[in-house]
């Protein structure tokens, strides 16, 4: 999952958000000033992150059920962006 995080991070960096006065806003700002033509791309990247996180958890749970280590580690400072939908993000080690 580290690879997917790196890929998503590079795409997110190209989807910065500014208001009509060219002031930079938070990545997930959904205020009237924050909505722009890149909204669907940001939502798409978020859906990829949600999917890969869910699959990593499913793989970890399967590994745990068959007696193997889960191989998940919590990443507290991911990508330098504001936290997204999930409060925590995990990587397969």
Beta strands, then each sheet from edge to edge (+ up, - down):
strand 1: 17-18
strand 2: 24-25
strand 3: 72-74
strand 4: 90-92
sheet 1: 1+ 2-
sheet 2: 3+ 4-
end
